[in-house]
Amino acid sequence: MYGIKEIDVDELSLQLENLPENVKLIDVRTPGEVARGKIAGSENLPLHVIPLKVDEFSNDDKIIFYCQTGARSAQACAFMTSKGIDNVYNLRGGIVTWAQRGFPIAG
């Protein structure tokens, strides 16, 4: 997606093995979607809540957003970038691609 930094599922899997404190993995799906499974170590912050929480993020953190397929998380990245937080990444293909590649889904 133009202008948005992306990370693929293989790269994320490697990073999750030794996730530094300054990396935040944010699931922007609804609580109902998250109840069906998520990527372990992620925090749920639905897309519509992000504008209310923008002050809780800084460029000191690497923020990786994901959703079902990557569309909503791309919107989250674009919004954060517009607010001056530019160390944000979209998980290409979202949790669908994560699951298709055989990576674990947490309950």
Rosetta blueprint (number, residue, H / E / L):
1 M L
2 Y L
3 G L
4 I L
5 K L
6 E E
7 I E
8 D L
9 V H
10 D H
11 E H
12 L H
13 S H
14 L H
15 Q H
16 L H
17 E H
18 N L
19 L L
20 P L
21 E L
22 N L
23 V E
24 K E
25 L E
26 I E
27 D E
28 V L
29 R L
30 T L
31 P H
32 G H
33 E H
34 V H
35 A L
36 R L
37 G L
38 K E
39 I L
40 A L
41 G L
42 S L
43 E E
44 N E
45 L L
46 P L
47 L H
48 H H
49 V H
50 I H
51 P H
52 L H
53 K H
54 V H
55 D H
56 E H
57 F L
58 S L
59 N L
60 D L
61 D L
62 K E
63 I E
64 I E
65 F E
66 Y E
67 C L
68 Q L
69 T L
70 G L
71 A H
72 R H
73 S H
74 A H
75 Q H
76 A H
77 C H
78 A H
79 F H
80 M H
81 T H
82 S H
83 K L
84 G L
85 I L
86 D L
87 N L
88 V E
89 Y E
90 N E
91 L E
92 R L
93 G L
94 G H
95 I H
96 V H
97 T H
98 W H
99 A H
100 Q H
101 R L
102 G L
103 F L
104 P L
105 I L
106 A E
107 G L
